[in-house]
Amino acid sequence: MGSLCREVVTLQLGHYSNFVGTHWWNLQDASLTYDTDAAPGELQNDVLFREGQTLGGHITYTPRLIAMDLKGSLQTLRQEGCLYETGKDLSALTWEGNVTMHRESPTTKNPFLLDLDKLDKGEILTEVHFDQTAVPQCSGAVAMETINSRLERTQKGYRLEGSVRVWSDFLRIHLHPRTISVIHKYNHDGESHRLEAFGQGEAALQGSVLDDLEDRLHFFIEECDYLQGFQVLCDIADGFSGLGSKVTEMLQDSYGGRGILTWGLAPVSHPDTTPMKELYHLLNYSLGMVHLAKNSSLFCPLTLRGGLTRHPTAPPSFHYLHYDPSLWYHSSSVLALALDAMTVPYRLSHNSTPIWEFADALTVSGRKVVAAYGAVPFPMAQDSALPDALGACATALPWKPLSACPELGDGRCFGQSVTLRGLEGQSLVSQLSPGSQLPSTLHSLDCGEDVLASYINAHYPATPFSVQLVSSPSKLTPPFPQIFSQSVGPRGFLQTQASPLNTPSPVVSYLPVLTSLQSSPALGPWLSELQRGASFMDPRRVAPSFLSQGPELADFQESLEQLRLLARCYRDDSDGVLHSSSEEDDDS
């Protein structure tokens, strides 16, 4: 399809979505090339980023992003950013009386943010030797490349696990002044004025909040040459579930024909949770699942929870990750790595698949909900080849659930999109010498796409699927958490020899990642379980305040009925037999 740039506007709705989004944008920023003379990469940066200019004439390169959150969620981050600041001149005031200035004590910054401030001011970090070229504060794209390269060269092992309170505590890029939108009616912290229920979120998107969002959308959209659509990251455990439903409904009504790809985010756990809050989460999951799927081209839950019911199983265990599921800073980094791979098809420089085509291929027959799976990292040894790595996991697929929906394991699937990042050249095909006995048919193929396609076809025969290989890996830069086992080398491949005792683990700077998006019969019983869990409880009795701001009881019950019907879309009657007792219950 050539190199036509099809722009995407990203919306992040809610605090955990902004956690995932911050890691994701840090990953995108790490891969940016500011050299205009360099050959274009595999991924087209202009799909996600916009070029601008400060009042001082400096070129800027910022995400085409709107991030919504609540009052008190920004901490040290200024809502308007610093790229376009001109300074405040008190002499320009027309007031002739006395002026009294009150300064609030600044919030303490963690070591990473302090280092960013030093680099912004042109100071030299003491951890390594740098040249003495000063870096102007907030000076735009060229300066940001210098800042980023210097920060990477420190290879400083930031340990932010105890200091990350909000997503801006590890944000390494500058944002456009039109990016951050704060809903001041609700508090991020505390027990009062919390955005906890679906109906609150629906009601919040009106008046000045709606006007502000529309203004920001118009700003980013009007400068696009060929808008392909929107990617929406939305919290589904709290009231942002309802707000996101209204946002996607507005996008669908105002920008019909554009793709709307929605990722529903949920953390493994919430701080200071209670049984009543967990009940609210279940109801928000259920209502959000129906309405976000209805208003989007495709909806995919993303979570490391073992399930969305009130008693989930343990989070997935990745063989080469040592992450703390309860830390949002950790869990959001894993989801961001998967998202970095799953979004590749509509970000390619050549032969990209527009969002609407990407979604249409997976949402046949009204199956708007898909499940995500990922191998983070993809388990491949150094100096090995893709056929060897796939052959080593021939009996079990290498990925883990990223949507709380386990695979059935019986080869049934309606459609699938598989993406592999981080392998290139000779590592894609067998390196056995001619005449050698081949361990498998995978070793006889001479194209990486054919190797991966043959492997997927063996596990999912007669299933429509697409495979996408991108040679560039995900690039990890400070302050991405170093949550990898000692078996993972600096470039993300498994080391054949373990590191000597009492030596620090290598800093992992690159990572190969394998992901799969599936429209599968497994989603039928999974959605049914969610629907039954919400239906067994009468919110008028167990959570009366949940319905106080909407929806009406009749609308609530209608949404659960729609969820039941959505689950039925995933029945596989191809062989004339229902494969799930829960599906049989739906007919009774």
N, C-alpha and C positions, 0 to 999 in steps of 0.2 A: 504493500500500500504506500510505498515511498516514505519520505521523511516529513510529511505534513505533520505539524504540531497540533495535536488535539489537546487543548488545555483541560485541566481538572481543577475544580475548586474543592478544597477539603474543609469539612466542618468537624470540630471536636466538641462534644456536648457532655460535660461532666468531668469530675476530678480524675477518675481512673482513666477515662478516655484521654485526658490530657497527659497522664503518666505514660500511657502507651504511645501517644502521639509525640511526646518529647523525645523518647528513645528513637522513634521512627524518623523524626526530622533530624536528629543527630546523626543517624546512619546515612540519610540522604546527603547531609552537608559534608560528611566525611568523604563522600565519593564525588563531590563536585570538582570540576576542572574549570578554573577561571581563565586559563590560557586560551584566547580566542583562535590562536593559530594551531592548536592541537587538533588531532583527528577526533571526530565525534565518537563518543562511547556507545556502548550497546543500549544504554538507557538515555532517553531524552530528558534532560533536566528541566527544559522549559515547560514540560507537561505539568509540573508541580510548582515551579518557581517563577517569579516575575522579576523583571529587571526594572529598576527605578533610578531616581536621582535625587540626592539631597539638595537642600537649598544652597549648599556650598559647592555643588557641581560634582559630588562624588557618586560613582555608580554603586547601586545597591542591588542585592540579589536576595530576595526574601520569599518565604513560602506564600503561596496563594491560599491563605488559611484564615478561617474564623474560629476562634477558640472561646467557648462560653464556659463560665464557671461562676461561683458564688462569692459573696462578700467575704473577704479575709482569706482568700485562697491563693493570693499572689505572693505574699510575704515580701521578699526583697525585689521582686520584678515590678518595674513601673508599667502601668497599663498602656501608656502611649509609647513606650520604648525610648531609645535615645538616638536613633538614626536621624531624626528630623528635628531635633531640639535646636533652638536658637538662643537659649538662655533667657532669663527673666530680668528685665531692666526696671528697677524700681523707679527710676527717674521718669519713666513714661507714664506713671500713674497720674490721673487728673485730680485725685483727692488731695486737698491742701492741708488736711489735718495731720496729726501724728500717725505714724504707721508703726505697729508693733508686730514683730515677727516671732512666731512660736515654732520651735523646731522639735519634732518628735524624735526620740532616741531611735536610731536605725536598728533594724533587725539584724542579729548576728549572722554573718555569712560563713559558709563552710569553706574549707581550704580550696576547693575547686573554684568557687565563685570569686574568692580573693585573688587567685591566680589569674582568672579572666580579667578582673579589674586592672591588675598590674599590666597585663599585655595590652589591654585597651589604651592604657595611658603611655605605652611605649617603654615601660619598665622591663628589666631583664630578670627572668626567673633564675634563681640561684642554683637549681638542681643540676643544670648542665650549662655548657658554654654556648652563648649565642653571639652572633654579630651584633654590633652596636646600633644598627639602623632603628631609628625610632618609629613607632607605629602610632599614627594619629588616632585620637579617640573617635570611635564610631565612624571611621572613614570610608566604609563601604566594602565592595567586593574584593578589591585587590588587597586591602588591609586585612580583611577577614581571612583571606587565604594565608597571609603571612602569620596571623595570629594562630590559626588552626595548625599550620605546619610546625610552628614553634611549640605549641602545646603538645602535639604528637611526639615531637623529638624528645621531650622530657621523659616520655615513657613513665611518668609518675604514677605510682599505684595509689590512686585516691581510694580511700576506704570510707565511703559515704553512708554505709548501712545505718550508722547511728545518728546521722545528721540530716538525712533527707526527710523533710516534713511535707513538702509540697512539690509539685512537678517542676517548678521554676528553679529548684535547688540544684538541678543537674542539666538545665537548658544551656546549650553552648552556642546557639545561633541568635542573631538579632531578628526580631519580628517587626512587621510593618505596624505603624500606629493604628491601622484599621483592623488589626487581627483580634485583639483581646476584648471581649465583651463580658462585663460583670453584671450579674443580676443582684442588685443591692437589696432586694426584698428578703432574700434568704441568706442565712449564715452558713459558712463552711464548717465552723466549729461551734461548740456549745450545744445546749439542749433546747434552745428556743429558736423559732423561725427557721426550721430545717425543711429542706425540700425532700420529703420522704415518700410521698404518695403519688401515684400515677396522675390522679386528677389535679393535684397541685401543679404538676408540670404542664398539663394541658392548659390550665388557666393562666399560667405565667406568661405564655407567649401571646401577649396582647398589649395594646397601648404602646408605651414608649419602648418596651423590650422588642416588640414586633417591628416597630418603625426602625429601631436601631439595627436590627438584623437585616431588614430589607435594604437599608442604606449601604451596609457593608457588602452585601451580596451584589448590589448594583455596581459598586465600585470595582470589585474584582471581575465581574462578568463582562462589563462593558468594554474592558480593555482586551478581552480575549478575541482572537481571530476566528477560532473554531472550537467552541466549547463542546467537549464530548460528554460532560456530565459532572457528577458530584460523588465524592467518597465521604461517607459520614461515619464517624466514630462516636458511638452513643452509649452512655452508661444505661444499663437496663435493670439495675437493682434498686434504684431510688426514683425520685420524681422526674429525673431527666428522661426516664423511659417514656413518660407522657409528653414531655416537652419535645423529645426527638420525634415522636409520632406526629405531632403538629408541624414540626419543621419539615419532615419528609413529605407530609401532605401538601404543605405550601410549595415545596419544590416541584412536586408532581403537577400541581395545578398551574404554576407559573412558568415552568420550563418543560412542558410536555415534549416528549421525544428525546430528551436527554437521559442518559443513564444515571440511576441513583443506586450506588452500591453501598450498603449499610452494614457496618460491623457492630454487633451488640456486645459491649464489654462488661465483664463482671469480675471483680477480684475474688480470690479464694476466700478471704475473710475480711470483715470490717472491724475497726477498732470500736470498743465499747458497745458491742452488739448485745441484744437482748432477745428473748424468744418472740416478743412482739415485733421487733424490727426484722427478725428473720421471716416472720409471717408476711410482713409488708414486702420483703424482697421477693417472696414466692409470687405474691399477687402482681407485683410490678413486672416480674419475668413473664408471667402468663399474658398480661395485657399488652406488654411491649412486643412480645413475639408476634402476636396477631397483627397489631396495627403497623409496626415497622415493616413487617413482611408485606402487608397490603399496599403500603405507600412506596415501596422500593422496587427496583428492578430485581434485586437479589438481597437477601438478608442472611448473614452468617454470624451466629453467636461466637464470641472468642473469650474463652476463660480456661483457667487451669483448675477450676473446681472439678470434683469428681462427679458432679451432677447439679442440677438447678433445683432439686427438691430440698426439703428442710433437713434431710439427713443424707448428705452426699457421701460417696466413697472418698478414699484418699486421692489427693492430686496425682497426676501422672508423674512417674519417676523416669527421668531421662538418664541413660547410662553414663553420659559423660558431662553431666551438669550437677553441680552441688549448689542448688539454689534454695532459698528459704521461701516457701510458697506464701507465708504470711506477710512477707515484706513486699509492698507494692512496687518498690524500686527494683526488686528482683523479678517478680512474676511479669511485670509489664515489659521488661527487657526481653524475655523469652517470646512473648506474643509479638513484640515489635520485630524481632528477627524473622518470625514466620510471616508477618504481614509484608515485610520487605521482599520476600520471595513471591507471595501469592499475588501481589499487585504488579508483577513484572509484565504480564501480557499486554496491558494497556499503557505501558510506559516505554515501550521499545522505540528505538530510533527508526527502525525499519520493520515493516510487516507487523505492525502492532494491531491488536484486536481492540476496537473501541469498547467502552464499558457496556453499551447496550448489546453488542454482539456477544461479549464475554458472558453477560448475565443470561441472555436468551438461550445459549447452549446448555446451561445448567438448570433452567427453570421450566422445563417442559411440563405441560399438563397441570399448571398451577402450583408446582412445587417450588415456591419462592424461597424456602428455607434450605440452606445447605450446611454441611458440617465440614470443619477444617481438621487436618491432621498434619503433623510435622515431625521431622527428624532434625533436631537441633542439638549438636551439629549432625550433619550427615556422616555416618561412621565409615570413614575410608582411611586406610593407612597411607602414610607417606610413601611415595614412589610406587603406589599400587595403581590399579585401573578400575574403572567403573564396573566392568563385568565381575571382577573379583569381589568388590564391595557388595554388589547386589547378590552374588552367589553365596556370600557368607551369611546372608539373612534370607535365604531361599524359603525356609519353612515359616517365617513370620515376617510380616511387613515391618520396615524399620521405623515407621513413624508412630507417634502417640496422639491420643485425642486432644484437640485444642478447642473443642466445642462442648465438652462434657458428654459427648455421644459416642459410645464405643462402637467399633465396626462389628458387623455380624460374622465376618470371617468365612462366609460361604460363597463368595464370588458374585453376589448379586449387587448391582449398582445401576442406576438409571443414567448417570453421566458423571464425568470426572475431569478435572483440570489439574495436571501435575507439573510442578516447576522445580527445577534443580539449578541452584546457583553455586558457582565456585569451582567448576571443573573445566579444563580446556585442553586442547591438543591431544597429546598421546595418552593422557590419563582417561580419556573417554572410551578407548577401545583396548582390546587385549594386546599385550606386548610380547606374547609368546612367539617364538621363532617359527617360521614356516615348517610344516611337517610335524610339529609337536602335537601330542594328543590333547584335544581341547576338553577342559573340565565341563563345559556346558555349551549350549547353543549360543548363549550370550557372547562367548568368546569368538564366535565365527563372524560376528557382525562388524562392519567397518565404519559405522556412523554412531555417534553418541545418542542421537535421538532414537535410532533403531534399537539400540541396547536397552534404553529406558522403556520404550514402547513395548518391546518384547517381554520385559519383566512385568509390566503392568498388565499386559494382556494375559499372561500366565495366571495371574491372581484374579483378574476380572475378565474372563472370556466373554465375548459377545457384548461388551459394554462400550458405548461411545466414549471416547476420551481424547484429550489433547495433551501433548507433552511440550514443555518449553525448557530449553537449556540456555543458560546465560553463563558465560565463562567467568565474569567478574564476581568475586565473593562479596558477602557483606563485610564492610570495612568497619572495624571496631576501634574507636578512639576514646581517650579519656573524656568523660568519666563513666564509660560503659562498665558495669560491674564484672569483675573477673570471677565468674562463677563456674569455671571449667575445671575438670579433673586434671591431674598431672599427666594423664595420658594424651592430652590434647596439646599439640605443638603450636608454635607461634602463628602458623598459617592455617590452623584449624584442623589439620590432619592428625591421625592417631600416630603416636610415636612408637616405634618398634622396641625401643629401649626406654625404660623408666628413668626419670631424672634421679641423679644421685641423692642419697639421703642428706637432709639438712641443707638442701639448696632450694632457693625460692622457685616457685612454679613459673614457667615461662609466661610472658605477657602474650595473650592471644590477640593478634591484630587483624586477622581475617578468619572468616568462617564459611564453610560450605553448608548449605541448608537445602533440604528437600521438603516440599509441602504438597498436600493434596486437598483440593476442594471437591466434595462429593455430594451429589444428590442420590441418596441411598434409602433402601427400605428400612435401614436402621433408625431413620428419623421418625418413622411411624410410631413404634412403641415408645420412643423417647418423648415425643410430643404428647402422646396419650397419657403418659405418666405425669407430665407437668399439668395437663388439663385436669386429670382426676385429683391431683393434690390440691389444686385451687378450688375445685368444685365441692370437695368434701367439707369445706368450711363456709359458714354463713358469715360474711363480713359484718352484717348488722349486729351479730352477737359477739364474735371474737375480736373484731377490729372496726368498731363503729365509726371511728374518726377517718378511716380510709376512704369512705364514701362521702365525707362531709363536704368536699369540694368537687365532687364528681368522681367517676361517672355515676349516673343513676343506676339503681339496682338492676333495672331491666336491661340497660346497656351493658352492665357488667356481665350479666348472665348471657346476653347475646354474644359478647366477645368470647366467652368460654365455649359457646356452641361453635363459633367460627374456628376456634382452636381445635375442637374435636374433628370438625370437617377437614381442616388442614392436615391433621394426622392421617385421615383416611386416604388422602392423595398419595401417600407413600406405600399403600398396599401393593404387593407384587402378586397378581393373580395370573401370571403368565403360565403357570403350570396347573392352574385350577385349584390350588390349595392355599388357604391362608396360613402364613408361617408364624403367626404370633397370636397367643391367647388374648392379648390386649386388643388386637384388631377384631377378634371374634366378639369381645365384650362390647365393642363399639356398635355392633349390629344388633345387640340384644335389647 
